[in-house]
Amino acid sequence: MSSRATQGLWALTEKEKQTLRLIVRGHDAKSTARSLGLSVHTINERLRDARRKLAVSSSREAARLLLEAEGPAPASPHPQSLGDTGIGEDPQHMPTDQETAPVHGVGQARRLAPILIGVLFMTFALALLALTALPQLASTPAATPTATRVAPDPQVVDAARRWLALIDQSRWDDSYQATGSAFRKLNTAQTWRTVSEKVRTPLGALVSRTLLGQESLPAPPNGYEVVKFRASYANKADAIETITLELEDGSWRVVGATIE
């Protein structure tokens, strides 16, 4: 597997992986959409993004790369089921897969423990990152890119501070516009406002914010910069803010954030 493909696997979101796992099991875009309760358009968007990250032209090839990385599973579909059926076309004589859509790995789906009420998740381009005052409950990916600590870049740090200042002022719409296009593609302004009000408002007014450092994350397409702050709020004395940014059209845009 090429280094670019390996890096692409790191950049895949769990939703993209879940979609590719169904492709591995013999589904096409239509049956995947039915299995996940989504539109074919949404599935094709996930597959297109996965192909871009893995630098392949075929969704079947992207699925094979994920299978190769995660390992074969019991009762894997026959190799013939990984043919070149076009996206959106029904395969001929394909048995119906009645199993639940897999969430982790390409094997038989497992029932997940319920997520505790009060933990809010939002999908970002880099990964599933939570903007929440509670501990994250998302599973740790099997393989993640290694971040390298670097000297703080004033432009990157300033962009992160300015974005956090918008959040501190409850300027949800302005903070939404300051996010990257990949984030806005997956989240509406209303969704962002609703989640932000539920998660950030209870923390209360900002008391202080101190830069802890910056890391560089070598993930496709152009890498990400991760800035960390130690913050104190009226209702939470000690918090760590992690802001992930991507360079887009010459400006640093926020694509991920956590408050722990």
C-alpha positions in Angstrom: 0.0 0.0 0.0 1.4 3.4 -0.9 2.2 6.0 1.7 -0.4 8.3 0.2 -3.1 5.6 0.6 -2.0 5.0 4.1 -2.3 8.7 5.0 -5.7 8.7 3.2 -6.9 5.9 5.5 -6.1 8.1 8.5 -8.2 10.9 7.1 -11.3 8.8 6.5 -14.2 9.6 8.7 -16.1 6.9 10.5 -19.1 7.5 8.2 -16.9 7.0 5.1 -15.4 3.9 6.6 -18.9 2.5 7.5 -20.0 3.1 3.9 -16.9 1.4 2.4 -17.4 -1.6 4.7 -20.8 -2.1 3.2 -19.3 -1.8 -0.3 -16.8 -4.6 0.8 -19.8 -6.7 1.8 -21.3 -6.5 -1.7 -23.6 -3.5 -1.5 -23.8 -0.8 -4.1 -24.7 2.8 -3.6 -28.5 2.1 -3.6 -28.5 -0.8 -1.2 -26.0 1.0 1.1 -28.3 4.0 1.2 -31.2 1.7 2.1 -29.2 0.0 4.8 -28.1 3.3 6.4 -31.4 5.1 5.8 -29.8 7.8 3.7 -30.1 9.1 0.2 -28.1 7.8 -2.7 -26.7 11.3 -3.1 -25.3 11.3 0.4 -23.7 7.8 -0.1 -22.1 8.9 -3.4 -20.7 12.0 -1.7 -19.1 9.8 1.0 -17.7 7.5 -1.6 -16.4 10.4 -3.7 -14.6 11.9 -0.6 -13.2 8.5 0.3 -11.8 8.0 -3.3 -10.2 11.5 -3.1 -8.5 10.8 0.2 -7.2 7.4 -1.0 -6.3 8.7 -4.4 -8.2 6.0 -6.3 -10.7 6.2 -9.1 -12.9 3.3 -7.9 -15.0 3.0 -4.8 -14.4 -0.8 -4.9 -10.7 -0.1 -4.8 -11.1 2.2 -1.9 -13.1 -0.5 -0.1 -10.4 -3.0 -0.8 -7.8 -0.7 0.7 -9.8 -0.4 3.9 -10.3 -4.1 4.0 -6.6 -4.6 3.6 -5.9 -2.2 6.4 -8.5 -3.6 8.8 -8.0 -7.3 7.9 -10.4 -9.8 6.5 -13.5 -10.7 8.5 -15.4 -14.0 8.9 -17.8 -14.6 6.1 -16.4 -11.9 3.9 -18.1 -11.5 0.6 -16.9 -13.5 -2.3 -14.3 -11.6 -4.4 -16.7 -11.6 -7.3 -18.9 -9.3 -5.3 -16.2 -6.7 -5.4 -16.4 -6.4 -9.2 -16.7 -3.2 -11.1 -20.4 -2.6 -10.8 -21.0 1.1 -11.3 -21.9 3.3 -8.3 -25.7 3.5 -8.2 -26.3 0.3 -10.2 -27.8 -2.8 -8.8 -25.5 -5.8 -9.0 -26.7 -8.9 -10.8 -27.8 -11.9 -8.8 -26.5 -10.3 -5.6 -27.9 -11.9 -2.4 -29.4 -9.4 0.0 -27.3 -8.6 3.0 -29.6 -8.5 6.0 -27.0 -7.7 8.6 -26.8 -4.3 10.4 -24.5 -1.8 8.8 -21.0 -2.3 10.3 -19.6 0.5 12.5 -16.2 -0.9 13.5 -14.3 -3.1 11.1 -15.6 -5.1 8.2 -16.9 -8.0 10.2 -20.4 -8.7 11.5 -21.8 -5.7 13.1 -21.8 -5.5 16.9 -24.4 -3.7 19.0 -22.8 -0.6 20.5 -23.3 0.6 24.0 -25.7 3.6 24.2 -24.0 7.0 24.1 -24.7 8.9 27.3 -27.2 11.7 27.0 -25.6 15.1 27.1 -22.6 14.2 24.9 -23.0 16.0 21.6 -21.1 14.9 18.5 -20.4 16.8 15.3 -18.8 15.6 12.1 -15.6 17.4 10.9 -13.4 16.8 7.9 -10.5 15.5 10.0 -12.4 13.0 12.2 -15.4 12.8 14.6 -14.4 15.4 17.1 -16.6 16.5 20.0 -17.1 20.1 21.1 -18.1 19.2 24.7 -17.2 19.8 28.3 -17.7 16.1 29.0 -15.1 13.4 28.2 -15.2 12.1 24.7 -16.8 8.7 24.2 -15.8 8.2 20.6 -13.7 5.1 19.9 -10.0 5.7 19.2 -9.2 4.9 15.5 -7.1 1.9 14.9 -4.5 4.0 13.2 -4.0 7.7 13.5 -1.5 10.1 12.0 1.3 11.2 14.4 1.3 14.9 15.3 4.6 16.7 15.5 5.1 19.6 18.0 6.2 22.7 16.2 7.0 26.3 17.1 3.7 28.3 17.3 2.8 30.1 14.1 1.4 33.5 15.0 -1.1 33.4 12.1 -2.4 30.0 13.1 -2.6 30.8 16.8 -4.3 34.1 16.0 -6.9 32.5 13.8 -7.7 30.0 16.6 -8.0 32.7 19.2 -10.2 34.9 17.0 -12.5 31.9 16.4 -12.7 31.1 20.1 -13.5 34.7 20.8 -16.5 34.4 18.6 -17.6 31.4 20.6 -17.1 33.3 23.8 -19.4 36.1 22.6 -22.1 33.6 21.5 -21.6 34.7 17.9 -22.6 31.4 16.5 -23.3 32.5 12.9 -20.0 34.3 12.6 -18.1 31.3 14.1 -19.9 29.0 11.6 -18.8 31.2 8.7 -15.2 31.0 10.0 -15.2 27.2 9.7 -13.8 25.3 6.7 -16.0 24.4 3.7 -15.8 20.7 4.5 -17.4 21.3 7.9 -20.1 23.6 6.5 -20.9 21.0 3.9 -21.8 18.5 6.6 -23.3 20.8 9.2 -25.9 23.5 8.8 -25.7 26.9 10.6 -28.8 26.0 12.6 -27.2 22.7 13.7 -24.1 24.5 14.8 -26.1 27.1 16.7 -28.1 24.5 18.5 -25.1 22.4 19.5 -23.0 25.4 20.5 -25.7 26.8 22.8 -26.1 23.5 24.5 -22.4 22.9 25.0 -20.6 26.2 25.3 -23.2 28.4 27.1 -23.2 26.3 30.4 -19.5 26.9 30.8 -20.1 30.5 31.5 -17.9 33.5 30.8 -14.2 33.1 29.9 -11.9 34.0 32.7 -8.5 33.3 31.1 -6.9 31.5 28.1 -3.3 30.5 27.8 -1.5 29.0 24.8 -0.1 25.5 25.5 1.4 24.8 22.1 0.9 23.9 18.4 1.2 20.6 16.6 1.3 19.8 12.9 -0.8 16.8 11.7 0.4 15.2 8.4 -3.0 14.2 7.0 -4.3 14.6 3.5 -5.0 16.7 1.6 -2.7 19.5 2.9 -2.2 18.7 6.6 -3.7 20.3 9.6 -2.5 22.5 12.4 -3.6 21.8 16.0 -3.5 24.6 18.6 -4.1 23.9 22.3 -5.0 26.3 25.0 -5.6 26.0 28.7 -8.8 27.9 29.6 -10.7 28.8 32.7 -14.4 29.5 32.6 -16.8 30.8 35.3 -18.3 27.3 35.6 -15.2 25.2 34.7 -11.9 26.3 36.2 -9.6 24.1 34.2 -10.3 23.1 30.6 -8.2 22.2 27.6 -9.3 23.6 24.3 -8.0 21.9 21.1 -8.6 23.7 17.8 -7.8 22.1 14.5 -7.3 24.3 11.5 -6.8 23.9 7.7 -5.4 26.3 5.2 -8.2 27.1 2.7 -7.9 29.8 0.0 -5.0 31.5 1.9 -6.8 31.7 5.2 -6.8 29.4 8.3 -10.2 27.8 8.9 -11.4 25.8 11.8 -12.3 22.2 11.0 -12.4 20.7 14.5 -12.6 21.7 18.1 -12.8 20.1 21.5 -13.2 21.4 25.0 -12.2 18.9 27.8 
